[in-house]
């Protein structure tokens, strides 16, 4: 009754209206950037980011911006499109760095519609952030400080513990979770897209619809477990429950032997690396310098280290063709589709699901070298030479695969089996799809 009577009082109503006008609801700020700083816009992206309120949107007009944009707050950065809005980071560390390492709790950042080019290290680097959206960007010509003679990258930040030999690749995320990377192109960098765990666990991200091509010195897409600090012997943070789907990874790691796979699932041989529970599905992996999919752990049986954890990953329904042989301690006898290889033989790589893949134009469709049990079923093994090559001591369940002809392994026109302990009966008489 008291409130109702107040609203009948004209003085009270007038006062309420005045207070509403003087104290409007807090709204996120929107701003704009163009090269001349005209029409009320900023002339640099970094200045607009510094002035933005959390939740704000920054519209960046067409033009070339020579800067390293560091983002430490929740903002959306919207360019006019790749080739139109260019961040040229010549002589600078990165084109864009989303920095949650120095801004704890960083979340809700969007970057879309840019060319990110010519950085000393990564074109796009993200550390310790949640709910990041990166879509529709071209990342090209980065990693310019890479010394290919020494495989080093002078000046790279010390928190990047395993990137000397590639300067962090075109796109690099670490300690990132619940984020989406879609419809980007990463081309002409040292490597394409690096997912690591140097600064924190990297988990529950979606990498989808990207084109990763022509990166000469490293993989197209790499999931690599690194130490959590320089020379650290502590447990690695881990790369867990990420989805890599519907990407095209082609012609990467082509410039020198052993340079890069289509998708790499790697640990550093410490015995405390973790890359598990990830899904690699519906990708096209072609003409890369190493196999289409490569598992690498480099722990030896007498090194005194526990096994690396490269277990429980899902390699599903990928098209794999025309890739290279693996090298060094994970060598395969010829061009290979999938290589599950513990290197010096100390790591049982188990619990991975290898299913629904179609492998063509390879000397070895699937190579295995691990003491653990490996299962691969319902694949089309169409390379025409060796369907499954067991280079190690563990048993392989290769039942329910299609080997390229009606009569199964070793029949005319079919791929064959090499090595011990490979079970293949029953086999499929027609392709999986």
Secondary structure, DSSP 8 states (H G I E B T S, - for coil): -HHHHHHT-HHHHHHHHHHHHHS------EEEE-TT--TT-BSSHHHHHHH--TTEEEEE-SEEE-S-EEE-SSEEEE-S-TTTEEEE-TTSS-SEEEE-SSSTT-EEEEEES-EEE--SS-SEEEES-EEEEEES-EEES--TT-BTTTTB-TT--TT--S-TTTTT-SEEEES-BS-EEES-EEESSSSSEEEE-SSS-EES-EEES-EEE--TTS-SEEEEE--SSTT--S----EES-EEES-EEES-S-SSTT---SEEEEE-SSS--BEES-EEES-EEES-SS-SEEEE---BTTSS----B--S-EEES-EEES-----GGG--SS-EEEEEE-TTB-----S-EEES-EEES-SEEEEEE-SS-EEEES-EEESSSEEEEE-SSS-EE--S-B-SSTT-TTSTTS-EEESSSEE--S-BSS---
